[in-house]
Amino acid sequence: MSHKLTTQKLVSMSVAALTGAGLCALFTMVLFVTGALAA
């Protein structure tokens, strides 16, 4: 039970970290494209 709970928490944290990194990369890409179009 405890091991399963720990694994679930680890997976949840990993998913949250990947989502955050993905959003950050997407935001940076959008800013880069906007700057390229504006220039």
Phi and psi in radians as a Rosetta constraint file:
Dihedral C 1 N 2 CA 2 C 2 CIRCULARHARMONIC -1.139 0.35
Dihedral N 2 CA 2 C 2 N 3 CIRCULARHARMONIC -0.709 0.35
Dihedral C 2 N 3 CA 3 C 3 CIRCULARHARMONIC -1.117 0.35
Dihedral N 3 CA 3 C 3 N 4 CIRCULARHARMONIC -0.724 0.35
Dihedral C 3 N 4 CA 4 C 4 CIRCULARHARMONIC -1.121 0.35
Dihedral N 4 CA 4 C 4 N 5 CIRCULARHARMONIC -0.734 0.35
Dihedral C 4 N 5 CA 5 C 5 CIRCULARHARMONIC -1.109 0.35
Dihedral N 5 CA 5 C 5 N 6 CIRCULARHARMONIC -0.730 0.35
Dihedral C 5 N 6 CA 6 C 6 CIRCULARHARMONIC -1.118 0.35
Dihedral N 6 CA 6 C 6 N 7 CIRCULARHARMONIC -0.748 0.35
Dihedral C 6 N 7 CA 7 C 7 CIRCULARHARMONIC -1.110 0.35
Dihedral N 7 CA 7 C 7 N 8 CIRCULARHARMONIC -0.739 0.35
Dihedral C 7 N 8 CA 8 C 8 CIRCULARHARMONIC -1.102 0.35
Dihedral N 8 CA 8 C 8 N 9 CIRCULARHARMONIC -0.721 0.35
Dihedral C 8 N 9 CA 9 C 9 CIRCULARHARMONIC -1.136 0.35
Dihedral N 9 CA 9 C 9 N 10 CIRCULARHARMONIC -0.706 0.35
Dihedral C 9 N 10 CA 10 C 10 CIRCULARHARMONIC -1.106 0.35
Dihedral N 10 CA 10 C 10 N 11 CIRCULARHARMONIC -0.768 0.35
Dihedral C 10 N 11 CA 11 C 11 CIRCULARHARMONIC -1.111 0.35
Dihedral N 11 CA 11 C 11 N 12 CIRCULARHARMONIC -0.732 0.35
Dihedral C 11 N 12 CA 12 C 12 CIRCULARHARMONIC -1.087 0.35
Dihedral N 12 CA 12 C 12 N 13 CIRCULARHARMONIC -0.736 0.35
Dihedral C 12 N 13 CA 13 C 13 CIRCULARHARMONIC -1.152 0.35
Dihedral N 13 CA 13 C 13 N 14 CIRCULARHARMONIC -0.679 0.35
Dihedral C 13 N 14 CA 14 C 14 CIRCULARHARMONIC -1.119 0.35
Dihedral N 14 CA 14 C 14 N 15 CIRCULARHARMONIC -0.765 0.35
Dihedral C 14 N 15 CA 15 C 15 CIRCULARHARMONIC -1.098 0.35
Dihedral N 15 CA 15 C 15 N 16 CIRCULARHARMONIC -0.741 0.35
Dihedral C 15 N 16 CA 16 C 16 CIRCULARHARMONIC -1.119 0.35
Dihedral N 16 CA 16 C 16 N 17 CIRCULARHARMONIC -0.710 0.35
Dihedral C 16 N 17 CA 17 C 17 CIRCULARHARMONIC -1.147 0.35
Dihedral N 17 CA 17 C 17 N 18 CIRCULARHARMONIC -0.758 0.35
Dihedral C 17 N 18 CA 18 C 18 CIRCULARHARMONIC -1.130 0.35
Dihedral N 18 CA 18 C 18 N 19 CIRCULARHARMONIC -0.703 0.35
Dihedral C 18 N 19 CA 19 C 19 CIRCULARHARMONIC -1.111 0.35
Dihedral N 19 CA 19 C 19 N 20 CIRCULARHARMONIC -0.767 0.35
Dihedral C 19 N 20 CA 20 C 20 CIRCULARHARMONIC -1.091 0.35
Dihedral N 20 CA 20 C 20 N 21 CIRCULARHARMONIC -0.762 0.35
Dihedral C 20 N 21 CA 21 C 21 CIRCULARHARMONIC -1.130 0.35
Dihedral N 21 CA 21 C 21 N 22 CIRCULARHARMONIC -0.699 0.35
Dihedral C 21 N 22 CA 22 C 22 CIRCULARHARMONIC -1.116 0.35
Dihedral N 22 CA 22 C 22 N 23 CIRCULARHARMONIC -0.765 0.35
Dihedral C 22 N 23 CA 23 C 23 CIRCULARHARMONIC -1.136 0.35
Dihedral N 23 CA 23 C 23 N 24 CIRCULARHARMONIC -0.680 0.35
Dihedral C 23 N 24 CA 24 C 24 CIRCULARHARMONIC -1.122 0.35
Dihedral N 24 CA 24 C 24 N 25 CIRCULARHARMONIC -0.768 0.35
Dihedral C 24 N 25 CA 25 C 25 CIRCULARHARMONIC -1.128 0.35
Dihedral N 25 CA 25 C 25 N 26 CIRCULARHARMONIC -0.721 0.35
Dihedral C 25 N 26 CA 26 C 26 CIRCULARHARMONIC -1.115 0.35
Dihedral N 26 CA 26 C 26 N 27 CIRCULARHARMONIC -0.756 0.35
Dihedral C 26 N 27 CA 27 C 27 CIRCULARHARMONIC -1.082 0.35
Dihedral N 27 CA 27 C 27 N 28 CIRCULARHARMONIC -0.752 0.35
Dihedral C 27 N 28 CA 28 C 28 CIRCULARHARMONIC -1.107 0.35
Dihedral N 28 CA 28 C 28 N 29 CIRCULARHARMONIC -0.720 0.35
Dihedral C 28 N 29 CA 29 C 29 CIRCULARHARMONIC -1.110 0.35
Dihedral N 29 CA 29 C 29 N 30 CIRCULARHARMONIC -0.738 0.35
Dihedral C 29 N 30 CA 30 C 30 CIRCULARHARMONIC -1.087 0.35
Dihedral N 30 CA 30 C 30 N 31 CIRCULARHARMONIC -0.765 0.35
Dihedral C 30 N 31 CA 31 C 31 CIRCULARHARMONIC -1.094 0.35
Dihedral N 31 CA 31 C 31 N 32 CIRCULARHARMONIC -0.721 0.35
Dihedral C 31 N 32 CA 32 C 32 CIRCULARHARMONIC -1.115 0.35
Dihedral N 32 CA 32 C 32 N 33 CIRCULARHARMONIC -0.794 0.35
Dihedral C 32 N 33 CA 33 C 33 CIRCULARHARMONIC -1.132 0.35
Dihedral N 33 CA 33 C 33 N 34 CIRCULARHARMONIC -0.735 0.35
Dihedral C 33 N 34 CA 34 C 34 CIRCULARHARMONIC -1.085 0.35
Dihedral N 34 CA 34 C 34 N 35 CIRCULARHARMONIC -0.750 0.35
Dihedral C 34 N 35 CA 35 C 35 CIRCULARHARMONIC -1.121 0.35
Dihedral N 35 CA 35 C 35 N 36 CIRCULARHARMONIC -0.688 0.35
Dihedral C 35 N 36 CA 36 C 36 CIRCULARHARMONIC -1.149 0.35
Dihedral N 36 CA 36 C 36 N 37 CIRCULARHARMONIC -0.715 0.35
Dihedral C 36 N 37 CA 37 C 37 CIRCULARHARMONIC -1.216 0.35
Dihedral N 37 CA 37 C 37 N 38 CIRCULARHARMONIC -0.637 0.35
Dihedral C 37 N 38 CA 38 C 38 CIRCULARHARMONIC -1.230 0.35
Dihedral N 38 CA 38 C 38 N 39 CIRCULARHARMONIC -0.533 0.35
